């Protein structure tokens, strides 16, 4: 209706309609306004259009009525690729602040540029609240630092939004808010290049978003609630997803299609994690609805699409998080038994029965844990709203930091500043400690 209103409100439309010719003239149908095809729309986000043919000028001398002009305008807009991304109101609404590092204080910027990376740096223990980030209306499920633009942090919330935070900005810290999902967002991950974020959620989709432009680049439709996503460590065009129906899928962002599917009649997938060499991955699934506890933790061969493990974890607890150590040959699994279990990353993937990380609580929350960049520390959230920091080698609790009144759900070490850690809460808060 808006298009028709604009067409009819044109000043030229105030002129009287010309008198019809006494004899009707033949109409060249080639120059009638382009009409859309009745074929179903392509699943690809950027369909190829014959713009040159569609924009041909009408036959000189032929009168075009107001109705034809209105129809032509409507058809023209309907055939723009991704018309939703042309809606400037939607784009402007998502851009709240700058994502540039130029807004950072000089001392922070200098620290980011000169800190050594890798195992050579020994992680210090975060001690005090540095930045409190408020913006989500409901629980926050995940936080993730950009690997290249290390002043940017992404968060995914139950309020159906993804927030991009310019954490140390002197201006507006909430730089972007994306509302492309129409249900709660479960997970968010930065691409390896740091220009895009990949998100997933209860609307049965994963979505690739261009952070700088504020545009949704690709949508990956699924037949299940997608609870977790993870980019392949060696091939940034591939990512793994797991969902509520127990289906694990490897997607290619270049085609928008599934490359491999890993099938074993699992319960809802709670987490996935690639091995450091990218040849295997670990999946964690909910076994509360069955007696098959060996399906709780499974190690998969990526290329052969087959499980490599058998009864890795025999206890009847769900494990909401799995993480590989960045250097040493083991991975850990957060257990709903209120501890973090340790497993060898080499066959037969045995559970370490003599050592585990204890003291924090899980209590049914999707509590996550993460290793520091140098692998010296393991941090875990907790149902009591605290961050628990462990020595990764000895499993000894080093420090407990009380953060929230409700559960602390996710933990993310900064990719270059060893003394900085981000966390998020079931009450909707995001915090950065140093």
GIVENBEL-V425030 format. One record per residue. N is the residue number from 1. RES is the residue in three letters. BURIAL is # if it has 9 or more other ideal C-beta (glycine too) atoms within 8 Angstrom, else .. D_CENTER is the distance of its C-alpha to the mean C-alpha in whole Angstrom. Layout:
N | RES | BURIAL | D_CENTER
N | RES | BURIAL | D_CENTER
This chain:
1 | UNK | . | 36
2 | UNK | . | 34
3 | UNK | # | 35
4 | UNK | # | 38
5 | UNK | . | 39
6 | UNK | # | 39
7 | UNK | # | 40
8 | UNK | # | 43
9 | UNK | . | 43
10 | UNK | . | 44
11 | UNK | . | 47
12 | UNK | . | 49
13 | UNK | # | 49
14 | UNK | . | 51
15 | UNK | . | 54
16 | UNK | . | 56
17 | UNK | . | 55
18 | UNK | . | 57
19 | UNK | . | 60
20 | UNK | . | 59
21 | UNK | . | 61
22 | UNK | . | 64
23 | UNK | . | 63
24 | UNK | . | 60
25 | UNK | . | 58
26 | UNK | . | 57
27 | UNK | . | 53
28 | UNK | . | 51
29 | UNK | . | 48
30 | UNK | . | 46
31 | UNK | . | 46
32 | UNK | . | 44
33 | UNK | . | 41
34 | UNK | # | 38
35 | UNK | . | 37
36 | UNK | . | 34
37 | UNK | . | 34
38 | UNK | . | 34
39 | UNK | . | 32
40 | UNK | . | 28
41 | UNK | . | 26
42 | UNK | . | 24
43 | UNK | . | 20
44 | UNK | . | 20
45 | UNK | # | 18
46 | UNK | . | 21
47 | UNK | . | 24
48 | UNK | . | 27
49 | UNK | . | 30
50 | UNK | . | 33
51 | UNK | . | 33
52 | UNK | . | 37
53 | UNK | . | 39
54 | UNK | # | 37
55 | UNK | . | 38
56 | UNK | . | 42
57 | UNK | . | 44
58 | UNK | . | 46
59 | UNK | . | 50
60 | UNK | . | 52
61 | UNK | . | 54
62 | UNK | # | 52
63 | UNK | . | 52
64 | UNK | . | 48
65 | UNK | . | 48
66 | UNK | . | 46
67 | UNK | . | 44
68 | UNK | # | 44
69 | UNK | # | 42
70 | UNK | # | 40
71 | UNK | # | 39
72 | UNK | # | 38
73 | UNK | # | 36
74 | UNK | # | 34
75 | UNK | # | 33
76 | UNK | # | 33
77 | UNK | # | 30
78 | UNK | . | 29
79 | UNK | # | 28
80 | UNK | . | 26
81 | UNK | . | 23
82 | UNK | # | 20
83 | UNK | # | 22
84 | UNK | . | 20
85 | UNK | # | 19
86 | UNK | . | 22
87 | UNK | . | 22
88 | UNK | . | 23
89 | UNK | . | 23
90 | UNK | # | 19
91 | UNK | # | 18
92 | UNK | . | 21
93 | UNK | . | 19
94 | UNK | # | 16
95 | UNK | # | 18
96 | UNK | . | 19
97 | UNK | # | 20
98 | UNK | # | 20
99 | UNK | # | 17
100 | UNK | . | 20
101 | UNK | . | 22
102 | UNK | . | 25
103 | UNK | # | 25
104 | UNK | # | 25
105 | UNK | . | 28
106 | UNK | . | 30
107 | UNK | . | 30
108 | UNK | # | 26
109 | UNK | # | 26
110 | UNK | . | 29
111 | UNK | # | 27
112 | UNK | # | 24
113 | UNK | . | 26
114 | UNK | . | 29
115 | UNK | # | 27
116 | UNK | . | 28
117 | UNK | . | 25
118 | UNK | . | 25
119 | UNK | . | 27
120 | UNK | . | 30
121 | UNK | # | 29
122 | UNK | . | 29
123 | UNK | # | 27
124 | UNK | . | 28
125 | UNK | # | 28
126 | UNK | # | 26
127 | UNK | . | 28
128 | UNK | . | 28
129 | UNK | . | 26
130 | UNK | . | 25
131 | UNK | # | 22
132 | UNK | . | 22
133 | UNK | # | 19
134 | UNK | . | 19
135 | UNK | . | 17
136 | UNK | # | 16
137 | UNK | . | 18
138 | UNK | # | 17
139 | UNK | # | 16
140 | UNK | # | 13
141 | UNK | # | 11
142 | UNK | # | 9
143 | UNK | # | 10
144 | UNK | # | 9
145 | UNK | # | 12
146 | UNK | # | 12
147 | UNK | . | 14
148 | UNK | . | 16
149 | UNK | . | 16
150 | UNK | # | 17
151 | UNK | # | 17
152 | UNK | # | 14
153 | UNK | # | 12
154 | UNK | # | 8
155 | UNK | # | 8
156 | UNK | # | 7
157 | UNK | # | 11
158 | UNK | # | 13
159 | UNK | # | 14
160 | UNK | # | 12
161 | UNK | # | 10
162 | UNK | # | 8
163 | UNK | # | 10
164 | UNK | # | 11
165 | UNK | # | 14
166 | UNK | # | 17
167 | UNK | # | 18
168 | UNK | # | 22
169 | UNK | # | 23
170 | UNK | . | 26
171 | UNK | . | 25
172 | UNK | # | 22
173 | UNK | # | 19
174 | UNK | # | 17
175 | UNK | # | 16
176 | UNK | # | 14
177 | UNK | # | 13
178 | UNK | # | 11
179 | UNK | . | 12
180 | UNK | . | 11
181 | UNK | # | 11
182 | UNK | . | 14
183 | UNK | . | 13
184 | UNK | # | 12
185 | UNK | # | 8
186 | UNK | # | 8
187 | UNK | # | 5
188 | UNK | # | 3
189 | UNK | # | 4
190 | UNK | # | 7
191 | UNK | # | 9
192 | UNK | . | 12
193 | UNK | . | 14
194 | UNK | # | 12
195 | UNK | . | 12
196 | UNK | # | 9
197 | UNK | # | 5
198 | UNK | # | 3
199 | UNK | # | 2
200 | UNK | # | 6
201 | UNK | # | 9
202 | UNK | # | 12
203 | UNK | . | 13
204 | UNK | # | 13
205 | UNK | # | 10
206 | UNK | # | 7
207 | UNK | # | 7
208 | UNK | # | 7
209 | UNK | # | 8
210 | UNK | # | 11
211 | UNK | # | 11
212 | UNK | . | 15
213 | UNK | . | 16
214 | UNK | # | 14
215 | UNK | # | 14
216 | UNK | # | 12
217 | UNK | . | 13
218 | UNK | # | 12
219 | UNK | # | 11
220 | UNK | # | 12
221 | UNK | . | 14
222 | UNK | # | 15
223 | UNK | . | 18
224 | UNK | # | 16
225 | UNK | # | 14
226 | UNK | # | 11
227 | UNK | # | 10
228 | UNK | # | 9
229 | UNK | # | 7
230 | UNK | # | 9
231 | UNK | # | 10
232 | UNK | # | 14
233 | UNK | . | 16
234 | UNK | . | 18
235 | UNK | . | 17
236 | UNK | . | 14
237 | UNK | . | 14
238 | UNK | # | 14
239 | UNK | # | 11
240 | UNK | # | 12
241 | UNK | # | 11
242 | UNK | # | 13
243 | UNK | # | 14
244 | UNK | . | 17
245 | UNK | . | 20
246 | UNK | # | 19
247 | UNK | # | 18
248 | UNK | # | 16
249 | UNK | # | 16
250 | UNK | # | 15
251 | UNK | # | 14
252 | UNK | # | 15
253 | UNK | # | 13
254 | UNK | . | 17
255 | UNK | . | 18
256 | UNK | # | 15
257 | UNK | . | 17
258 | UNK | . | 17
259 | UNK | . | 19
260 | UNK | # | 20
261 | UNK | # | 20
262 | UNK | # | 21
263 | UNK | . | 23
264 | UNK | . | 25
265 | UNK | . | 26
266 | UNK | # | 23
267 | UNK | # | 22
268 | UNK | # | 19
269 | UNK | # | 16
270 | UNK | # | 15
271 | UNK | # | 14
272 | UNK | # | 14
273 | UNK | # | 15
274 | UNK | # | 16
275 | UNK | # | 20
276 | UNK | . | 21
277 | UNK | . | 23
278 | UNK | # | 20
279 | UNK | . | 22
280 | UNK | # | 22
281 | UNK | # | 19
282 | UNK | # | 19
283 | UNK | # | 18
284 | UNK | # | 19
285 | UNK | # | 20
286 | UNK | # | 22
287 | UNK | # | 25
288 | UNK | . | 27
289 | UNK | . | 28
290 | UNK | . | 30
291 | UNK | . | 32
292 | UNK | . | 31
293 | UNK | # | 29
294 | UNK | # | 29
295 | UNK | # | 26
296 | UNK | # | 24
297 | UNK | # | 23
298 | UNK | # | 23
299 | UNK | # | 23
300 | UNK | # | 23
301 | UNK | # | 24
302 | UNK | # | 21
303 | UNK | . | 24
304 | UNK | . | 27
305 | UNK | # | 24
306 | UNK | . | 26
307 | UNK | # | 26
308 | UNK | # | 28
309 | UNK | # | 28
310 | UNK | . | 31
311 | UNK | . | 31
312 | UNK | # | 29
313 | UNK | # | 29
314 | UNK | . | 31
315 | UNK | . | 31
316 | UNK | . | 30
317 | UNK | . | 27
318 | UNK | # | 23
319 | UNK | # | 21
320 | UNK | # | 18
321 | UNK | # | 17
322 | UNK | # | 18
323 | UNK | # | 18
324 | UNK | # | 20
325 | UNK | # | 22
326 | UNK | # | 22
327 | UNK | . | 25
328 | UNK | . | 27
329 | UNK | . | 28
330 | UNK | # | 26
331 | UNK | # | 23
332 | UNK | # | 23
333 | UNK | # | 22
334 | UNK | # | 21
335 | UNK | # | 24
336 | UNK | # | 25
337 | UNK | . | 28
338 | UNK | # | 27
339 | UNK | . | 27
340 | UNK | # | 25
341 | UNK | # | 27
342 | UNK | # | 27
343 | UNK | # | 28
344 | UNK | # | 29
345 | UNK | # | 27
346 | UNK | . | 30
347 | UNK | . | 31
348 | UNK | . | 32
349 | UNK | # | 29
350 | UNK | . | 32
351 | UNK | # | 31
352 | UNK | # | 32
353 | UNK | . | 35
354 | UNK | . | 36
355 | UNK | . | 33
356 | UNK | # | 30
357 | UNK | # | 28
358 | UNK | # | 30
359 | UNK | . | 30
360 | UNK | # | 27
361 | UNK | . | 26
362 | UNK | # | 24
363 | UNK | . | 25
364 | UNK | . | 23
365 | UNK | # | 20
366 | UNK | . | 17
367 | UNK | # | 18
368 | UNK | # | 16
369 | UNK | # | 18
370 | UNK | # | 17
371 | UNK | # | 20
372 | UNK | # | 21
373 | UNK | # | 21
374 | UNK | # | 25
375 | UNK | # | 24
376 | UNK | # | 27
377 | UNK | # | 25
378 | UNK | # | 23
379 | UNK | # | 22
380 | UNK | # | 21
381 | UNK | # | 20
382 | UNK | # | 23
383 | UNK | # | 24
384 | UNK | . | 26
385 | UNK | # | 24
386 | UNK | # | 25
387 | UNK | # | 23
388 | UNK | # | 25
389 | UNK | # | 26
390 | UNK | # | 28
391 | UNK | # | 29
392 | UNK | # | 28
393 | UNK | . | 31
394 | UNK | . | 33
395 | UNK | # | 31
396 | UNK | . | 33
397 | UNK | # | 31
398 | UNK | . | 31
399 | UNK | . | 30
400 | UNK | # | 29
401 | UNK | # | 27
402 | UNK | . | 27
403 | UNK | # | 25
404 | UNK | # | 24
405 | UNK | . | 26
406 | UNK | . | 24
407 | UNK | # | 21
408 | UNK | # | 19
409 | UNK | # | 16
410 | UNK | # | 14
411 | UNK | # | 16
412 | UNK | # | 15
413 | UNK | # | 17
414 | UNK | # | 18
415 | UNK | # | 18
416 | UNK | # | 21
417 | UNK | # | 23
418 | UNK | # | 24
419 | UNK | . | 25
420 | UNK | # | 22
421 | UNK | # | 19
422 | UNK | # | 16
423 | UNK | # | 16
424 | UNK | # | 15
425 | UNK | # | 17
426 | UNK | # | 18
427 | UNK | . | 20
428 | UNK | # | 17
429 | UNK | # | 18
430 | UNK | # | 16
431 | UNK | # | 19
432 | UNK | # | 20
433 | UNK | # | 23
434 | UNK | # | 25
